[in-house]
Amino acid sequence: MTEIRYALLDPTGNQTILVESEVPPECQPSVARQIMDLEPEAEQAGFVRARPGGISLRMAGGEFCGNAAMSAAVLYAFENGIAEGTIPVTVSGTPDPVAVTVSALPDGRMKGRVEMPRPVSVGEEDLPGGMRAPVVRFHGISHVILESPLDRETAERLAPVWCRGLNAESAGIMMFDREAGSLVPLVYVSTAGTLFWENSCASGTTAVGAFLAARKGSVSLDLRQPGGTLHVESDADGKLFLTGTVRLRVRRTASVLI
C-alpha cells in the first residue's frame, strides 16, 4: 500500500478530488477509483503538480474539466497564500494552458473565472439511434445539447453509445431548459469508466454558451444546475469565459494500491 495526499474541493457542487502526490499516469485511473470509493460524494478525480508560476492537472480519464481546472487554481492559491490573481493551469484534454483568475470571498470560498478552450466545432450531427442534435466538440470531450429532455434511464443508456458514435474520449448529455435557464448534465468518461449526473458541469455550460453564441453572436448567461449556478459569457473576439465558486473542503491522506 502507498500513502498519497489528496484534496477534496467543491466547485459549485461538482465535488472534485485532486491528488497531490505523484502517481504514474498508467496507475491514475485505478487510484482515482480507490479514492472515489472513499469519498462517495466525489464526481471526478484529477492529479495535480505544482510548477513555477502555476499548476498542471491531468484528469483520471485524460479529459478536460473546467471545474477541476478552477479547483486546481484555487488549490494553488491556498497553498501559496494568493488572495487574488491569475493562475495558468495546464490541463489534460486541451493543448493550451487555461488562465484562471481567482479572488477570495468573505465566506472562505474563492471565485474563479476561467478562459475556456474554444470548441473544435459547433453544429448539428447525426447520433446513433437516428437522432440529430447540436454537438459541441472540445479536445477531450464532446457535448450533446438537448432541449427536449430524456428520461434518466434512456440518457444513461445512450451516453456511452453516443460517446462511441462521436468517436470521443468523453461525452456529455446536456439537458438545457432555455426558458428556465437551467441545465442538467450527464457526463460519461470512457477511459475512466465513469457515468455521473453531475451537480454542475463547466465544459457543458461552456458548450451551451458556444451553441448560443454561434447563433446569436454573443452570450452572457447564468445556468442554474443541481449544485448551483455557473455563468458563461463571450467577448467580442469570441472567447468564452466561465465563472463559478470553489470551496476547499478538506485535505487527507489515504492508503492505495499502485
C-alpha positions as CSV (number, residue, x, y, z in Angstrom):
1,M,0.0,0.0,0.0
2,T,1.1,3.5,-0.8
3,E,0.2,6.7,1.2
4,I,-1.0,9.5,-1.0
5,R,-2.2,13.0,-0.3
6,Y,-5.3,14.5,-1.9
7,A,-7.7,17.4,-1.5
8,L,-11.5,17.4,-1.8
9,L,-12.9,20.6,-3.3
10,D,-16.4,21.8,-4.1
11,P,-16.7,23.8,-7.3
12,T,-20.4,24.7,-7.5
13,G,-21.4,21.3,-6.1
14,N,-19.3,19.3,-8.6
15,Q,-17.2,17.5,-5.8
16,T,-13.7,17.1,-7.1
17,I,-10.7,15.1,-5.8
18,L,-7.3,16.5,-6.6
19,V,-4.4,14.1,-5.9
20,E,-1.3,16.0,-4.8
21,S,1.1,13.0,-4.6
22,E,2.9,11.9,-7.7
23,V,1.2,8.9,-9.3
24,P,2.3,7.3,-12.7
25,P,-0.2,8.1,-15.4
26,E,-0.9,4.4,-16.0
27,C,-1.9,4.0,-12.4
28,Q,-4.1,7.1,-12.2
29,P,-7.5,5.5,-13.2
30,S,-7.1,2.8,-10.6
31,V,-6.0,5.3,-7.9
32,A,-8.9,7.6,-8.8
33,R,-11.4,4.8,-8.4
34,Q,-10.0,3.8,-5.0
35,I,-10.2,7.3,-3.6
36,M,-13.6,7.9,-5.1
37,D,-14.7,4.8,-3.2
38,L,-13.5,6.6,0.0
39,E,-15.2,9.8,-1.0
40,P,-18.7,8.8,-2.3
41,E,-19.7,12.4,-2.8
42,A,-16.9,12.9,-5.4
43,E,-17.9,13.0,-9.0
44,Q,-14.4,13.2,-10.6
45,A,-10.7,13.0,-9.8
46,G,-7.6,14.6,-11.2
47,F,-3.9,14.7,-10.4
48,V,-2.0,17.9,-9.9
49,R,1.6,19.0,-9.8
50,A,2.8,22.5,-8.9
51,R,5.1,24.1,-11.4
52,P,6.8,27.6,-11.5
53,G,4.0,30.2,-11.6
54,G,1.2,27.7,-12.0
55,I,-0.1,24.2,-11.8
56,S,-0.7,21.2,-14.1
57,L,-3.7,19.0,-13.9
58,R,-4.4,15.6,-15.5
59,M,-7.9,14.2,-15.1
60,A,-8.1,10.4,-14.4
61,G,-9.6,9.8,-17.8
62,G,-7.4,12.3,-19.6
63,E,-10.4,14.5,-20.3
64,F,-10.7,18.3,-19.9
65,C,-12.7,19.6,-17.0
66,G,-13.3,23.3,-16.3
67,N,-14.5,22.9,-12.8
68,A,-11.4,20.8,-12.0
69,A,-9.2,23.5,-13.6
70,M,-10.8,26.1,-11.4
71,S,-10.3,23.9,-8.4
72,A,-6.6,23.3,-9.3
73,A,-6.0,27.1,-9.5
74,V,-7.8,27.6,-6.1
75,L,-5.7,24.8,-4.5
76,Y,-2.5,26.5,-5.8
77,A,-3.8,29.9,-4.5
78,F,-4.4,28.5,-1.0
79,E,-1.0,26.7,-1.0
80,N,0.8,30.0,-2.0
81,G,-1.3,32.5,0.0
82,I,-2.8,34.1,-3.1
83,A,-6.0,36.1,-2.3
84,E,-6.4,37.4,-5.9
85,G,-4.6,36.8,-9.1
86,T,-4.4,34.9,-12.4
87,I,-3.0,31.4,-12.4
88,P,-2.1,29.4,-15.5
89,V,-3.3,25.8,-15.4
90,T,-2.1,23.2,-17.9
91,V,-5.0,20.7,-18.3
92,S,-5.4,17.3,-19.9
93,G,-7.7,17.3,-22.9
94,T,-6.7,20.7,-24.3
95,P,-3.4,21.7,-25.9
96,D,-3.0,25.1,-24.4
97,P,-2.9,26.2,-20.7
98,V,-6.1,27.9,-19.4
99,A,-5.9,31.2,-17.4
100,V,-7.9,31.1,-14.2
101,T,-8.5,34.4,-12.3
102,V,-9.2,33.8,-8.6
103,S,-10.4,36.1,-5.8
104,A,-11.2,35.3,-2.2
105,L,-14.7,35.7,-0.9
106,P,-15.7,36.6,2.7
107,D,-17.2,33.1,3.4
108,G,-13.9,31.2,2.7
109,R,-14.8,30.3,-0.9
110,M,-12.9,31.6,-3.9
111,K,-14.5,33.0,-7.0
112,G,-12.9,31.7,-10.2
113,R,-13.1,32.9,-13.8
114,V,-11.7,30.6,-16.5
115,E,-10.9,31.4,-20.1
116,M,-12.3,28.2,-21.5
117,P,-10.8,26.4,-24.6
118,R,-12.6,27.3,-27.8
119,P,-14.7,24.5,-29.3
120,V,-13.2,22.5,-32.1
121,S,-16.7,22.5,-33.8
122,V,-20.3,23.5,-33.1
123,G,-23.1,22.1,-35.2
124,E,-25.8,19.6,-35.6
125,E,-24.7,16.0,-36.0
126,D,-26.4,12.6,-36.5
127,L,-26.3,10.4,-33.5
128,P,-26.6,6.6,-33.2
129,G,-30.2,5.7,-33.0
130,G,-31.4,8.1,-35.6
131,M,-31.5,11.3,-33.5
132,R,-29.9,14.6,-34.8
133,A,-28.9,17.2,-32.2
134,P,-26.4,20.1,-31.6
135,V,-23.0,18.8,-30.7
136,V,-20.2,21.0,-29.3
137,R,-16.8,19.3,-29.6
138,F,-13.8,20.2,-27.5
139,H,-10.5,18.5,-27.3
140,G,-11.1,15.6,-25.0
141,I,-14.9,15.9,-24.6
142,S,-18.0,16.4,-26.8
143,H,-21.3,17.6,-25.5
144,V,-24.8,16.8,-27.0
145,I,-27.2,19.6,-26.2
146,L,-30.9,18.6,-25.8
147,E,-33.7,21.0,-25.3
148,S,-36.2,18.1,-25.1
149,P,-35.1,16.1,-22.1
150,L,-34.6,12.4,-22.0
151,D,-35.6,10.2,-19.0
152,R,-32.7,9.2,-16.8
153,E,-32.7,5.6,-17.8
154,T,-32.6,6.4,-21.5
155,A,-29.9,9.1,-21.1
156,E,-27.7,6.7,-19.1
157,R,-28.1,4.1,-21.8
158,L,-27.3,6.5,-24.6
159,A,-24.3,8.4,-23.2
160,P,-21.8,5.6,-23.8
161,V,-23.3,4.8,-27.2
162,W,-23.2,8.4,-28.3
163,C,-19.6,8.7,-27.0
164,R,-18.5,5.9,-29.2
165,G,-20.6,7.1,-32.1
166,L,-19.0,10.6,-31.9
167,N,-15.5,9.0,-31.6
168,A,-15.0,11.0,-28.4
169,E,-12.9,10.2,-25.3
170,S,-15.7,11.6,-23.2
171,A,-19.3,12.8,-23.8
172,G,-21.9,14.8,-22.1
173,I,-25.6,14.9,-22.5
174,M,-26.6,18.5,-21.5
175,M,-30.3,18.8,-20.9
176,F,-30.9,22.5,-21.4
177,D,-34.1,24.4,-20.5
178,R,-33.8,27.7,-22.3
179,E,-36.9,29.2,-20.6
180,A,-35.9,28.2,-17.1
181,G,-32.2,29.0,-17.6
182,S,-31.3,25.6,-16.2
183,L,-29.0,22.7,-17.1
184,V,-29.0,19.0,-16.0
185,P,-25.6,17.5,-17.0
186,L,-24.8,13.8,-17.5
187,V,-21.1,13.0,-18.3
188,Y,-19.6,9.7,-19.4
189,V,-15.8,9.3,-19.4
190,S,-14.9,6.2,-21.4
191,T,-11.3,5.7,-20.2
192,A,-12.2,6.1,-16.5
193,G,-15.4,4.1,-17.0
194,T,-17.5,6.7,-15.1
195,L,-21.0,7.9,-15.7
196,F,-22.3,10.8,-13.4
197,W,-25.3,13.0,-13.2
198,E,-23.1,16.0,-12.2
199,N,-24.1,18.7,-9.8
200,S,-22.5,21.2,-12.3
201,C,-20.6,20.9,-15.5
202,A,-18.2,23.7,-16.6
203,S,-17.4,22.4,-20.0
204,G,-21.1,21.6,-20.6
205,T,-22.1,25.1,-19.5
206,T,-19.5,26.4,-21.9
207,A,-20.8,24.2,-24.7
208,V,-24.3,25.7,-24.2
209,G,-22.7,29.1,-24.3
210,A,-20.9,28.3,-27.5
211,F,-24.0,26.8,-29.1
212,L,-26.0,30.0,-28.3
213,A,-23.2,32.3,-29.3
214,A,-22.9,30.6,-32.7
215,R,-26.5,31.6,-33.4
216,K,-26.7,35.0,-31.6
217,G,-23.1,36.3,-32.0
218,S,-22.6,36.7,-28.2
219,V,-23.8,35.3,-24.9
220,S,-24.0,36.2,-21.3
221,L,-25.9,33.6,-19.4
222,D,-26.5,32.2,-15.9
223,L,-27.2,28.5,-15.9
224,R,-28.8,27.0,-12.8
225,Q,-27.7,23.4,-12.1
226,P,-28.4,21.0,-9.3
227,G,-25.3,22.2,-7.4
228,G,-25.6,25.9,-8.0
229,T,-25.2,28.4,-10.8
230,L,-22.4,28.9,-13.3
231,H,-22.1,31.9,-15.6
232,V,-20.8,31.7,-19.2
233,E,-20.1,34.7,-21.4
234,S,-18.3,35.5,-24.6
235,D,-16.3,38.6,-25.6
236,A,-16.0,40.5,-28.9
237,D,-13.3,38.1,-30.0
238,G,-15.4,35.0,-29.4
239,K,-13.5,33.9,-26.3
240,L,-15.6,32.0,-23.8
241,F,-15.4,32.7,-20.0
242,L,-16.8,30.6,-17.2
243,T,-17.4,31.9,-13.7
244,G,-18.1,29.9,-10.5
245,T,-17.0,29.4,-7.0
246,V,-14.8,26.8,-5.2
247,R,-14.5,25.8,-1.6
248,L,-11.6,23.7,-0.4
249,R,-13.3,21.2,1.9
250,V,-10.5,19.0,3.3
251,R,-7.1,17.6,2.7
252,R,-6.5,14.0,3.6
253,T,-4.1,11.0,3.1
254,A,-5.2,7.5,2.0
255,S,-3.5,4.1,1.5
256,V,-4.0,2.8,-2.0
257,L,-2.7,0.0,-4.2
258,I,-0.5,1.2,-7.0
